[in-house]
Amino acid sequence: MIKKLIYLVIFIVSMTLVIKGNRAPDYKGLVMMFIGAAGLLSELYIYNKGYQ
């Protein structure tokens, strides 16, 4: 149960970083988007690792 809650929090934070990064005009926004995308991709990797 706690594991799913942690994944949900990471997902929400990652999506927030991507959305806020899209609105930021400088390299700061780009870095925010990369960090958010890395969070989403890491969750996808962990999810798929369980089904191999």
mmCIF entry with sequence, helices, sheets and N, C-alpha, C, O atoms, coordinates in Angstrom:
data_MODEL
# 
_entry.id   MODEL 
# 
_entity.id                         1 
_entity.type                       polymer 
_entity.pdbx_number_of_molecules   1 
# 
_entity_poly.entity_id                      1 
_entity_poly.type                           'polypeptide(L)' 
_entity_poly.nstd_linkage                   no 
_entity_poly.nstd_monomer                   no 
_entity_poly.pdbx_seq_one_letter_code       MIKKLIYLVIFIVSMTLVIKGNRAPDYKGLVMMFIGAAGLLSELYIYNKGYQ 
_entity_poly.pdbx_seq_one_letter_code_can   MIKKLIYLVIFIVSMTLVIKGNRAPDYKGLVMMFIGAAGLLSELYIYNKGYQ 
_entity_poly.pdbx_strand_id                 A 
# 
loop_
_entity_poly_seq.entity_id 
_entity_poly_seq.num 
_entity_poly_seq.mon_id 
_entity_poly_seq.hetero 
1 1  MET n 
1 2  ILE n 
1 3  LYS n 
1 4  LYS n 
1 5  LEU n 
1 6  ILE n 
1 7  TYR n 
1 8  LEU n 
1 9  VAL n 
1 10 ILE n 
1 11 PHE n 
1 12 ILE n 
1 13 VAL n 
1 14 SER n 
1 15 MET n 
1 16 THR n 
1 17 LEU n 
1 18 VAL n 
1 19 ILE n 
1 20 LYS n 
1 21 GLY n 
1 22 ASN n 
1 23 ARG n 
1 24 ALA n 
1 25 PRO n 
1 26 ASP n 
1 27 TYR n 
1 28 LYS n 
1 29 GLY n 
1 30 LEU n 
1 31 VAL n 
1 32 MET n 
1 33 MET n 
1 34 PHE n 
1 35 ILE n 
1 36 GLY n 
1 37 ALA n 
1 38 ALA n 
1 39 GLY n 
1 40 LEU n 
1 41 LEU n 
1 42 SER n 
1 43 GLU n 
1 44 LEU n 
1 45 TYR n 
1 46 ILE n 
1 47 TYR n 
1 48 ASN n 
1 49 LYS n 
1 50 GLY n 
1 51 TYR n 
1 52 GLN n 
# 
_struct_asym.id          A 
_struct_asym.entity_id   1 
# 
loop_
_struct_conf.conf_type_id 
_struct_conf.id 
_struct_conf.pdbx_PDB_helix_id 
_struct_conf.beg_label_comp_id 
_struct_conf.beg_label_asym_id 
_struct_conf.beg_label_seq_id 
_struct_conf.pdbx_beg_PDB_ins_code 
_struct_conf.end_label_comp_id 
_struct_conf.end_label_asym_id 
_struct_conf.end_label_seq_id 
_struct_conf.pdbx_end_PDB_ins_code 
_struct_conf.beg_auth_comp_id 
_struct_conf.beg_auth_asym_id 
_struct_conf.beg_auth_seq_id 
_struct_conf.end_auth_comp_id 
_struct_conf.end_auth_asym_id 
_struct_conf.end_auth_seq_id 
_struct_conf.pdbx_PDB_helix_class 
_struct_conf.details 
_struct_conf.pdbx_PDB_helix_length 
HELX_P HELX_P1 AA1 ILE A 2  ? ARG A 23 ? ILE A 2  ARG A 23 1 ? 22 
HELX_P HELX_P2 AA2 TYR A 27 ? LYS A 49 ? TYR A 27 LYS A 49 1 ? 23 
# 
_struct_conf_type.id          HELX_P 
_struct_conf_type.criteria    ? 
_struct_conf_type.reference   ? 
# 
loop_
_atom_site.group_PDB 
_atom_site.id 
_atom_site.type_symbol 
_atom_site.label_atom_id 
_atom_site.label_alt_id 
_atom_site.label_comp_id 
_atom_site.label_asym_id 
_atom_site.label_entity_id 
_atom_site.label_seq_id 
_atom_site.pdbx_PDB_ins_code 
_atom_site.Cartn_x 
_atom_site.Cartn_y 
_atom_site.Cartn_z 
_atom_site.occupancy 
_atom_site.B_iso_or_equiv 
_atom_site.pdbx_formal_charge 
_atom_site.auth_seq_id 
_atom_site.auth_comp_id 
_atom_site.auth_asym_id 
_atom_site.auth_atom_id 
_atom_site.pdbx_PDB_model_num 
ATOM 1   N N  . MET A 1 1  ? 0.827  -1.197  0.000   1.00 0.00 ? 1  MET A N  1 
ATOM 2   C CA . MET A 1 1  ? 0.000  0.000   0.000   1.00 0.00 ? 1  MET A CA 1 
ATOM 3   C C  . MET A 1 1  ? 0.874  1.264   0.000   1.00 0.00 ? 1  MET A C  1 
ATOM 4   O O  . MET A 1 1  ? 0.625  2.200   -0.761  1.00 0.00 ? 1  MET A O  1 
ATOM 5   N N  . ILE A 1 2  ? 1.890  1.277   0.857   1.00 0.00 ? 2  ILE A N  1 
ATOM 6   C CA . ILE A 1 2  ? 2.754  2.464   0.944   1.00 0.00 ? 2  ILE A CA 1 
ATOM 7   C C  . ILE A 1 2  ? 3.554  2.635   -0.338  1.00 0.00 ? 2  ILE A C  1 
ATOM 8   O O  . ILE A 1 2  ? 3.882  3.755   -0.730  1.00 0.00 ? 2  ILE A O  1 
ATOM 9   N N  . LYS A 1 3  ? 3.867  1.513   -0.993  1.00 0.00 ? 3  LYS A N  1 
ATOM 10  C CA . LYS A 1 3  ? 4.629  1.568   -2.239  1.00 0.00 ? 3  LYS A CA 1 
ATOM 11  C C  . LYS A 1 3  ? 3.826  2.271   -3.336  1.00 0.00 ? 3  LYS A C  1 
ATOM 12  O O  . LYS A 1 3  ? 4.367  3.075   -4.095  1.00 0.00 ? 3  LYS A O  1 
ATOM 13  N N  . LYS A 1 4  ? 2.546  1.963   -3.409  1.00 0.00 ? 4  LYS A N  1 
ATOM 14  C CA . LYS A 1 4  ? 1.691  2.605   -4.402  1.00 0.00 ? 4  LYS A CA 1 
ATOM 15  C C  . LYS A 1 4  ? 1.535  4.096   -4.120  1.00 0.00 ? 4  LYS A C  1 
ATOM 16  O O  . LYS A 1 4  ? 1.460  4.903   -5.047  1.00 0.00 ? 4  LYS A O  1 
ATOM 17  N N  . LEU A 1 5  ? 1.487  4.455   -2.859  1.00 0.00 ? 5  LEU A N  1 
ATOM 18  C CA . LEU A 1 5  ? 1.367  5.863   -2.485  1.00 0.00 ? 5  LEU A CA 1 
ATOM 19  C C  . LEU A 1 5  ? 2.622  6.633   -2.888  1.00 0.00 ? 5  LEU A C  1 
ATOM 20  O O  . LEU A 1 5  ? 2.534  7.763   -3.368  1.00 0.00 ? 5  LEU A O  1 
ATOM 21  N N  . ILE A 1 6  ? 3.784  6.024   -2.693  1.00 0.00 ? 6  ILE A N  1 
ATOM 22  C CA . ILE A 1 6  ? 5.043  6.663   -3.098  1.00 0.00 ? 6  ILE A CA 1 
ATOM 23  C C  . ILE A 1 6  ? 5.082  6.841   -4.610  1.00 0.00 ? 6  ILE A C  1 
ATOM 24  O O  . ILE A 1 6  ? 5.491  7.893   -5.100  1.00 0.00 ? 6  ILE A O  1 
ATOM 25  N N  . TYR A 1 7  ? 4.659  5.816   -5.354  1.00 0.00 ? 7  TYR A N  1 
ATOM 26  C CA . TYR A 1 7  ? 4.621  5.923   -6.820  1.00 0.00 ? 7  TYR A CA 1 
ATOM 27  C C  . TYR A 1 7  ? 3.667  7.022   -7.266  1.00 0.00 ? 7  TYR A C  1 
ATOM 28  O O  . TYR A 1 7  ? 3.950  7.733   -8.230  1.00 0.00 ? 7  TYR A O  1 
ATOM 29  N N  . LEU A 1 8  ? 2.551  7.168   -6.582  1.00 0.00 ? 8  LEU A N  1 
ATOM 30  C CA . LEU A 1 8  ? 1.590  8.211   -6.921  1.00 0.00 ? 8  LEU A CA 1 
ATOM 31  C C  . LEU A 1 8  ? 2.178  9.603   -6.677  1.00 0.00 ? 8  LEU A C  1 
ATOM 32  O O  . LEU A 1 8  ? 1.997  10.508  -7.491  1.00 0.00 ? 8  LEU A O  1 
ATOM 33  N N  . VAL A 1 9  ? 2.872  9.767   -5.570  1.00 0.00 ? 9  VAL A N  1 
ATOM 34  C CA . VAL A 1 9  ? 3.481  11.059  -5.264  1.00 0.00 ? 9  VAL A CA 1 
ATOM 35  C C  . VAL A 1 9  ? 4.557  11.392  -6.291  1.00 0.00 ? 9  VAL A C  1 
ATOM 36  O O  . VAL A 1 9  ? 4.637  12.529  -6.757  1.00 0.00 ? 9  VAL A O  1 
ATOM 37  N N  . ILE A 1 10 ? 5.387  10.409  -6.650  1.00 0.00 ? 10 ILE A N  1 
ATOM 38  C CA . ILE A 1 10 ? 6.429  10.640  -7.661  1.00 0.00 ? 10 ILE A CA 1 
ATOM 39  C C  . ILE A 1 10 ? 5.791  10.998  -9.004  1.00 0.00 ? 10 ILE A C  1 
ATOM 40  O O  . ILE A 1 10 ? 6.293  11.868  -9.715  1.00 0.00 ? 10 ILE A O  1 
ATOM 41  N N  . PHE A 1 11 ? 4.708  10.345  -9.349  1.00 0.00 ? 11 PHE A N  1 
ATOM 42  C CA . PHE A 1 11 ? 4.015  10.648  -10.603 1.00 0.00 ? 11 PHE A CA 1 
ATOM 43  C C  . PHE A 1 11 ? 3.479  12.078  -10.608 1.00 0.00 ? 11 PHE A C  1 
ATOM 44  O O  . PHE A 1 11 ? 3.635  12.799  -11.593 1.00 0.00 ? 11 PHE A O  1 
ATOM 45  N N  . ILE A 1 12 ? 2.856  12.481  -9.520  1.00 0.00 ? 12 ILE A N  1 
ATOM 46  C CA . ILE A 1 12 ? 2.286  13.830  -9.452  1.00 0.00 ? 12 ILE A CA 1 
ATOM 47  C C  . ILE A 1 12 ? 3.385  14.888  -9.500  1.00 0.00 ? 12 ILE A C  1 
ATOM 48  O O  . ILE A 1 12 ? 3.244  15.902  -10.185 1.00 0.00 ? 12 ILE A O  1 
ATOM 49  N N  . VAL A 1 13 ? 4.477  14.655  -8.777  1.00 0.00 ? 13 VAL A N  1 
ATOM 50  C CA . VAL A 1 13 ? 5.592  15.605  -8.786  1.00 0.00 ? 13 VAL A CA 1 
ATOM 51  C C  . VAL A 1 13 ? 6.214  15.687  -10.178 1.00 0.00 ? 13 VAL A C  1 
ATOM 52  O O  . VAL A 1 13 ? 6.537  16.777  -10.650 1.00 0.00 ? 13 VAL A O  1 
ATOM 53  N N  . SER A 1 14 ? 6.384  14.540  -10.839 1.00 0.00 ? 14 SER A N  1 
ATOM 54  C CA . SER A 1 14 ? 6.976  14.524  -12.178 1.00 0.00 ? 14 SER A CA 1 
ATOM 55  C C  . SER A 1 14 ? 6.087  15.250  -13.184 1.00 0.00 ? 14 SER A C  1 
ATOM 56  O O  . SER A 1 14 ? 6.583  16.024  -14.003 1.00 0.00 ? 14 SER A O  1 
ATOM 57  N N  . MET A 1 15 ? 4.795  15.009  -13.130 1.00 0.00 ? 15 MET A N  1 
ATOM 58  C CA . MET A 1 15 ? 3.887  15.688  -14.049 1.00 0.00 ? 15 MET A CA 1 
ATOM 59  C C  . MET A 1 15 ? 3.874  17.193  -13.781 1.00 0.00 ? 15 MET A C  1 
ATOM 60  O O  . MET A 1 15 ? 3.808  17.989  -14.718 1.00 0.00 ? 15 MET A O  1 
ATOM 61  N N  . THR A 1 16 ? 3.935  17.581  -12.518 1.00 0.00 ? 16 THR A N  1 
ATOM 62  C CA . THR A 1 16 ? 3.977  19.001  -12.171 1.00 0.00 ? 16 THR A CA 1 
ATOM 63  C C  . THR A 1 16 ? 5.241  19.650  -12.717 1.00 0.00 ? 16 THR A C  1 
ATOM 64  O O  . THR A 1 16 ? 5.194  20.770  -13.226 1.00 0.00 ? 16 THR A O  1 
ATOM 65  N N  . LEU A 1 17 ? 6.375  18.953  -12.615 1.00 0.00 ? 17 LEU A N  1 
ATOM 66  C CA . LEU A 1 17 ? 7.624  19.492  -13.145 1.00 0.00 ? 17 LEU A CA 1 
ATOM 67  C C  . LEU A 1 17 ? 7.558  19.669  -14.657 1.00 0.00 ? 17 LEU A C  1 
ATOM 68  O O  . LEU A 1 17 ? 8.042  20.668  -15.190 1.00 0.00 ? 17 LEU A O  1 
ATOM 69  N N  . VAL A 1 18 ? 6.965  18.709  -15.343 1.00 0.00 ? 18 VAL A N  1 
ATOM 70  C CA . VAL A 1 18 ? 6.863  18.817  -16.805 1.00 0.00 ? 18 VAL A CA 1 
ATOM 71  C C  . VAL A 1 18 ? 5.960  19.992  -17.191 1.00 0.00 ? 18 VAL A C  1 
ATOM 72  O O  . VAL A 1 18 ? 6.294  20.758  -18.095 1.00 0.00 ? 18 VAL A O  1 
ATOM 73  N N  . ILE A 1 19 ? 4.841  20.134  -16.522 1.00 0.00 ? 19 ILE A N  1 
ATOM 74  C CA . ILE A 1 19 ? 3.901  21.211  -16.863 1.00 0.00 ? 19 ILE A CA 1 
ATOM 75  C C  . ILE A 1 19 ? 4.475  22.577  -16.510 1.00 0.00 ? 19 ILE A C  1 
ATOM 76  O O  . ILE A 1 19 ? 4.395  23.511  -17.309 1.00 0.00 ? 19 ILE A O  1 
ATOM 77  N N  . LYS A 1 20 ? 5.057  22.700  -15.314 1.00 0.00 ? 20 LYS A N  1 
ATOM 78  C CA . LYS A 1 20 ? 5.661  23.983  -14.925 1.00 0.00 ? 20 LYS A CA 1 
ATOM 79  C C  . LYS A 1 20 ? 6.872  24.305  -15.790 1.00 0.00 ? 20 LYS A C  1 
ATOM 80  O O  . LYS A 1 20 ? 7.103  25.468  -16.121 1.00 0.00 ? 20 LYS A O  1 
ATOM 81  N N  . GLY A 1 21 ? 7.642  23.296  -16.158 1.00 0.00 ? 21 GLY A N  1 
ATOM 82  C CA . GLY A 1 21 ? 8.807  23.504  -17.007 1.00 0.00 ? 21 GLY A CA 1 
ATOM 83  C C  . GLY A 1 21 ? 8.437  23.964  -18.396 1.00 0.00 ? 21 GLY A C  1 
ATOM 84  O O  . GLY A 1 21 ? 9.191  24.697  -19.036 1.00 0.00 ? 21 GLY A O  1 
ATOM 85  N N  . ASN A 1 22 ? 7.285  23.538  -18.862 1.00 0.00 ? 22 ASN A N  1 
ATOM 86  C CA . ASN A 1 22 ? 6.819  23.957  -20.178 1.00 0.00 ? 22 ASN A CA 1 
ATOM 87  C C  . ASN A 1 22 ? 6.496  25.447  -20.193 1.00 0.00 ? 22 ASN A C  1 
ATOM 88  O O  . ASN A 1 22 ? 6.633  26.103  -21.226 1.00 0.00 ? 22 ASN A O  1 
ATOM 89  N N  . ARG A 1 23 ? 6.074  25.976  -19.071 1.00 0.00 ? 23 ARG A N  1 
ATOM 90  C CA . ARG A 1 23 ? 5.709  27.390  -18.997 1.00 0.00 ? 23 ARG A CA 1 
ATOM 91  C C  . ARG A 1 23 ? 6.897  28.301  -18.700 1.00 0.00 ? 23 ARG A C  1 
ATOM 92  O O  . ARG A 1 23 ? 6.817  29.512  -18.908 1.00 0.00 ? 23 ARG A O  1 
ATOM 93  N N  . ALA A 1 24 ? 7.999  27.727  -18.215 1.00 0.00 ? 24 ALA A N  1 
ATOM 94  C CA . ALA A 1 24 ? 9.179  28.539  -17.888 1.00 0.00 ? 24 ALA A CA 1 
ATOM 95  C C  . ALA A 1 24 ? 9.932  28.864  -19.176 1.00 0.00 ? 24 ALA A C  1 
ATOM 96  O O  . ALA A 1 24 ? 10.084 27.988  -20.027 1.00 0.00 ? 24 ALA A O  1 
ATOM 97  N N  . PRO A 1 25 ? 10.399 30.082  -19.339 1.00 0.00 ? 25 PRO A N  1 
ATOM 98  C CA . PRO A 1 25 ? 10.948 30.504  -20.624 1.00 0.00 ? 25 PRO A CA 1 
ATOM 99  C C  . PRO A 1 25 ? 12.415 30.162  -20.857 1.00 0.00 ? 25 PRO A C  1 
ATOM 100 O O  . PRO A 1 25 ? 12.865 30.201  -22.002 1.00 0.00 ? 25 PRO A O  1 
ATOM 101 N N  . ASP A 1 26 ? 13.172 29.831  -19.829 1.00 0.00 ? 26 ASP A N  1 
ATOM 102 C CA . ASP A 1 26 ? 14.618 29.718  -19.981 1.00 0.00 ? 26 ASP A CA 1 
ATOM 103 C C  . ASP A 1 26 ? 15.074 28.270  -19.792 1.00 0.00 ? 26 ASP A C  1 
ATOM 104 O O  . ASP A 1 26 ? 14.263 27.345  -19.809 1.00 0.00 ? 26 ASP A O  1 
ATOM 105 N N  . TYR A 1 27 ? 16.366 28.093  -19.614 1.00 0.00 ? 27 TYR A N  1 
ATOM 106 C CA . TYR A 1 27 ? 16.914 26.755  -19.428 1.00 0.00 ? 27 TYR A CA 1 
ATOM 107 C C  . TYR A 1 27 ? 16.409 26.100  -18.150 1.00 0.00 ? 27 TYR A C  1 
ATOM 108 O O  . TYR A 1 27 ? 16.408 24.875  -18.028 1.00 0.00 ? 27 TYR A O  1 
ATOM 109 N N  . LYS A 1 28 ? 15.986 26.914  -17.212 1.00 0.00 ? 28 LYS A N  1 
ATOM 110 C CA . LYS A 1 28 ? 15.421 26.375  -15.973 1.00 0.00 ? 28 LYS A CA 1 
ATOM 111 C C  . LYS A 1 28 ? 14.205 25.501  -16.282 1.00 0.00 ? 28 LYS A C  1 
ATOM 112 O O  . LYS A 1 28 ? 14.033 24.440  -15.684 1.00 0.00 ? 28 LYS A O  1 
ATOM 113 N N  . GLY A 1 29 ? 13.377 25.940  -17.201 1.00 0.00 ? 29 GLY A N  1 
ATOM 114 C CA . GLY A 1 29 ? 12.215 25.153  -17.599 1.00 0.00 ? 29 GLY A CA 1 
ATOM 115 C C  . GLY A 1 29 ? 12.605 23.857  -18.285 1.00 0.00 ? 29 GLY A C  1 
ATOM 116 O O  . GLY A 1 29 ? 11.980 22.818  -18.077 1.00 0.00 ? 29 GLY A O  1 
ATOM 117 N N  . LEU A 1 30 ? 13.636 23.929  -19.098 1.00 0.00 ? 30 LEU A N  1 
ATOM 118 C CA . LEU A 1 30 ? 14.106 22.724  -19.784 1.00 0.00 ? 30 LEU A CA 1 
ATOM 119 C C  . LEU A 1 30 ? 14.627 21.693  -18.794 1.00 0.00 ? 30 LEU A C  1 
ATOM 120 O O  . LEU A 1 30 ? 14.362 20.499  -18.932 1.00 0.00 ? 30 LEU A O  1 
ATOM 121 N N  . VAL A 1 31 ? 15.369 22.161  -17.794 1.00 0.00 ? 31 VAL A N  1 
ATOM 122 C CA . VAL A 1 31 ? 15.885 21.251  -16.768 1.00 0.00 ? 31 VAL A CA 1 
ATOM 123 C C  . VAL A 1 31 ? 14.738 20.648  -15.966 1.00 0.00 ? 31 VAL A C  1 
ATOM 124 O O  . VAL A 1 31 ? 14.762 19.462  -15.636 1.00 0.00 ? 31 VAL A O  1 
ATOM 125 N N  . MET A 1 32 ? 13.736 21.461  -15.653 1.00 0.00 ? 32 MET A N  1 
ATOM 126 C CA . MET A 1 32 ? 12.573 20.947  -14.929 1.00 0.00 ? 32 MET A CA 1 
ATOM 127 C C  . MET A 1 32 ? 11.861 19.875  -15.740 1.00 0.00 ? 32 MET A C  1 
ATOM 128 O O  . MET A 1 32 ? 11.442 18.854  -15.193 1.00 0.00 ? 32 MET A O  1 
ATOM 129 N N  . MET A 1 33 ? 11.724 20.099  -17.028 1.00 0.00 ? 33 MET A N  1 
ATOM 130 C CA . MET A 1 33 ? 11.062 19.115  -17.875 1.00 0.00 ? 33 MET A CA 1 
ATOM 131 C C  . MET A 1 33 ? 11.872 17.827  -17.970 1.00 0.00 ? 33 MET A C  1 
ATOM 132 O O  . MET A 1 33 ? 11.296 16.740  -17.966 1.00 0.00 ? 33 MET A O  1 
ATOM 133 N N  . PHE A 1 34 ? 13.193 17.927  -18.054 1.00 0.00 ? 34 PHE A N  1 
ATOM 134 C CA . PHE A 1 34 ? 14.030 16.728  -18.096 1.00 0.00 ? 34 PHE A CA 1 
ATOM 135 C C  . PHE A 1 34 ? 13.930 15.933  -16.799 1.00 0.00 ? 34 PHE A C  1 
ATOM 136 O O  . PHE A 1 34 ? 13.861 14.704  -16.832 1.00 0.00 ? 34 PHE A O  1 
ATOM 137 N N  . ILE A 1 35 ? 13.922 16.609  -15.675 1.00 0.00 ? 35 ILE A N  1 
ATOM 138 C CA . ILE A 1 35 ? 13.795 15.913  -14.390 1.00 0.00 ? 35 ILE A CA 1 
ATOM 139 C C  . ILE A 1 35 ? 12.429 15.226  -14.286 1.00 0.00 ? 35 ILE A C  1 
ATOM 140 O O  . ILE A 1 35 ? 12.334 14.090  -13.820 1.00 0.00 ? 35 ILE A O  1 
ATOM 141 N N  . GLY A 1 36 ? 11.385 15.915  -14.718 1.00 0.00 ? 36 GLY A N  1 
ATOM 142 C CA . GLY A 1 36 ? 10.047 15.322  -14.704 1.00 0.00 ? 36 GLY A CA 1 
ATOM 143 C C  . GLY A 1 36 ? 9.942  14.129  -15.630 1.00 0.00 ? 36 GLY A C  1 
ATOM 144 O O  . GLY A 1 36 ? 9.333  13.119  -15.278 1.00 0.00 ? 36 GLY A O  1 
ATOM 145 N N  . ALA A 1 37 ? 10.533 14.235  -16.819 1.00 0.00 ? 37 ALA A N  1 
ATOM 146 C CA . ALA A 1 37 ? 10.501 13.110  -17.757 1.00 0.00 ? 37 ALA A CA 1 
ATOM 147 C C  . ALA A 1 37 ? 11.305 11.935  -17.220 1.00 0.00 ? 37 ALA A C  1 
ATOM 148 O O  . ALA A 1 37 ? 10.918 10.782  -17.409 1.00 0.00 ? 37 ALA A O  1 
ATOM 149 N N  . ALA A 1 38 ? 12.419 12.214  -16.552 1.00 0.00 ? 38 ALA A N  1 
ATOM 150 C CA . ALA A 1 38 ? 13.213 11.140  -15.950 1.00 0.00 ? 38 ALA A CA 1 
ATOM 151 C C  . ALA A 1 38 ? 12.418 10.424  -14.861 1.00 0.00 ? 38 ALA A C  1 
ATOM 152 O O  . ALA A 1 38 ? 12.499 9.203   -14.729 1.00 0.00 ? 38 ALA A O  1 
ATOM 153 N N  . GLY A 1 39 ? 11.655 11.182  -14.088 1.00 0.00 ? 39 GLY A N  1 
ATOM 154 C CA . GLY A 1 39 ? 10.809 10.569  -13.061 1.00 0.00 ? 39 GLY A CA 1 
ATOM 155 C C  . GLY A 1 39 ? 9.744  9.674   -13.658 1.00 0.00 ? 39 GLY A C  1 
ATOM 156 O O  . GLY A 1 39 ? 9.494  8.577   -13.160 1.00 0.00 ? 39 GLY A O  1 
ATOM 157 N N  . LEU A 1 40 ? 9.116  10.140  -14.724 1.00 0.00 ? 40 LEU A N  1 
ATOM 158 C CA . LEU A 1 40 ? 8.084  9.332   -15.379 1.00 0.00 ? 40 LEU A CA 1 
ATOM 159 C C  . LEU A 1 40 ? 8.675  8.081   -16.023 1.00 0.00 ? 40 LEU A C  1 
ATOM 160 O O  . LEU A 1 40 ? 8.093  7.000   -15.938 1.00 0.00 ? 40 LEU A O  1 
ATOM 161 N N  . LEU A 1 41 ? 9.829  8.230   -16.666 1.00 0.00 ? 41 LEU A N  1 
ATOM 162 C CA . LEU A 1 41 ? 10.457 7.078   -17.299 1.00 0.00 ? 41 LEU A CA 1 
ATOM 163 C C  . LEU A 1 41 ? 10.953 6.066   -16.274 1.00 0.00 ? 41 LEU A C  1 
ATOM 164 O O  . LEU A 1 41 ? 10.910 4.861   -16.522 1.00 0.00 ? 41 LEU A O  1 
ATOM 165 N N  . SER A 1 42 ? 11.419 6.540   -15.134 1.00 0.00 ? 42 SER A N  1 
ATOM 166 C CA . SER A 1 42 ? 11.866 5.604   -14.101 1.00 0.00 ? 42 SER A CA 1 
ATOM 167 C C  . SER A 1 42 ? 10.684 4.822   -13.529 1.00 0.00 ? 42 SER A C  1 
ATOM 168 O O  . SER A 1 42 ? 10.817 3.634   -13.236 1.00 0.00 ? 42 SER A O  1 
ATOM 169 N N  . GLU A 1 43 ? 9.553  5.459   -13.368 1.00 0.00 ? 43 GLU A N  1 
ATOM 170 C CA . GLU A 1 43 ? 8.366  4.738   -12.910 1.00 0.00 ? 43 GLU A CA 1 
ATOM 171 C C  . GLU A 1 43 ? 7.907  3.716   -13.938 1.00 0.00 ? 43 GLU A C  1 
ATOM 172 O O  . GLU A 1 43 ? 7.507  2.607   -13.582 1.00 0.00 ? 43 GLU A O  1 
ATOM 173 N N  . LEU A 1 44 ? 7.965  4.080   -15.190 1.00 0.00 ? 44 LEU A N  1 
ATOM 174 C CA . LEU A 1 44 ? 7.590  3.139   -16.246 1.00 0.00 ? 44 LEU A CA 1 
ATOM 175 C C  . LEU A 1 44 ? 8.541  1.949   -16.277 1.00 0.00 ? 44 LEU A C  1 
ATOM 176 O O  . LEU A 1 44 ? 8.111  0.816   -16.494 1.00 0.00 ? 44 LEU A O  1 
ATOM 177 N N  . TYR A 1 45 ? 9.833  2.199   -16.060 1.00 0.00 ? 45 TYR A N  1 
ATOM 178 C CA . TYR A 1 45 ? 10.819 1.124   -16.028 1.00 0.00 ? 45 TYR A CA 1 
ATOM 179 C C  . TYR A 1 45 ? 10.550 0.179   -14.856 1.00 0.00 ? 45 TYR A C  1 
ATOM 180 O O  . TYR A 1 45 ? 10.582 -1.041  -15.019 1.00 0.00 ? 45 TYR A O  1 
ATOM 181 N N  . ILE A 1 46 ? 10.289 0.740   -13.683 1.00 0.00 ? 46 ILE A N  1 
ATOM 182 C CA . ILE A 1 46 ? 10.015 -0.089  -12.507 1.00 0.00 ? 46 ILE A CA 1 
ATOM 183 C C  . ILE A 1 46 ? 8.748  -0.911  -12.707 1.00 0.00 ? 46 ILE A C  1 
ATOM 184 O O  . ILE A 1 46 ? 8.705  -2.080  -12.322 1.00 0.00 ? 46 ILE A O  1 
ATOM 185 N N  . TYR A 1 47 ? 7.733  -0.328  -13.294 1.00 0.00 ? 47 TYR A N  1 
ATOM 186 C CA . TYR A 1 47 ? 6.487  -1.034  -13.551 1.00 0.00 ? 47 TYR A CA 1 
ATOM 187 C C  . TYR A 1 47 ? 6.708  -2.192  -14.521 1.00 0.00 ? 47 TYR A C  1 
ATOM 188 O O  . TYR A 1 47 ? 6.230  -3.300  -14.277 1.00 0.00 ? 47 TYR A O  1 
ATOM 189 N N  . ASN A 1 48 ? 7.425  -1.949  -15.613 1.00 0.00 ? 48 ASN A N  1 
ATOM 190 C CA . ASN A 1 48 ? 7.643  -2.984  -16.609 1.00 0.00 ? 48 ASN A CA 1 
ATOM 191 C C  . ASN A 1 48 ? 8.604  -4.059  -16.118 1.00 0.00 ? 48 ASN A C  1 
ATOM 192 O O  . ASN A 1 48 ? 8.519  -5.204  -16.563 1.00 0.00 ? 48 ASN A O  1 
ATOM 193 N N  . LYS A 1 49 ? 9.506  -3.721  -15.223 1.00 0.00 ? 49 LYS A N  1 
ATOM 194 C CA . LYS A 1 49 ? 10.453 -4.691  -14.689 1.00 0.00 ? 49 LYS A CA 1 
ATOM 195 C C  . LYS A 1 49 ? 9.725  -5.811  -13.929 1.00 0.00 ? 49 LYS A C  1 
ATOM 196 O O  . LYS A 1 49 ? 10.180 -6.955  -13.911 1.00 0.00 ? 49 LYS A O  1 
ATOM 197 N N  . GLY A 1 50 ? 8.628  -5.478  -13.321 1.00 0.00 ? 50 GLY A N  1 
ATOM 198 C CA . GLY A 1 50 ? 7.855  -6.480  -12.584 1.00 0.00 ? 50 GLY A CA 1 
ATOM 199 C C  . GLY A 1 50 ? 7.148  -7.481  -13.471 1.00 0.00 ? 50 GLY A C  1 
ATOM 200 O O  . GLY A 1 50 ? 6.717  -8.522  -12.975 1.00 0.00 ? 50 GLY A O  1 
ATOM 201 N N  . TYR A 1 51 ? 7.010  -7.220  -14.746 1.00 0.00 ? 51 TYR A N  1 
ATOM 202 C CA . TYR A 1 51 ? 6.268  -8.104  -15.652 1.00 0.00 ? 51 TYR A CA 1 
ATOM 203 C C  . TYR A 1 51 ? 7.154  -8.814  -16.656 1.00 0.00 ? 51 TYR A C  1 
ATOM 204 O O  . TYR A 1 51 ? 6.661  -9.356  -17.645 1.00 0.00 ? 51 TYR A O  1 
ATOM 205 N N  . GLN A 1 52 ? 8.465  -8.818  -16.411 1.00 0.00 ? 52 GLN A N  1 
ATOM 206 C CA . GLN A 1 52 ? 9.348  -9.530  -17.342 1.00 0.00 ? 52 GLN A CA 1 
ATOM 207 C C  . GLN A 1 52 ? 9.582  -10.942 -16.895 1.00 0.00 ? 52 GLN A C  1 
ATOM 208 O O  . GLN A 1 52 ? 10.301 -11.689 -17.559 1.00 0.00 ? 52 GLN A O  1 
# 
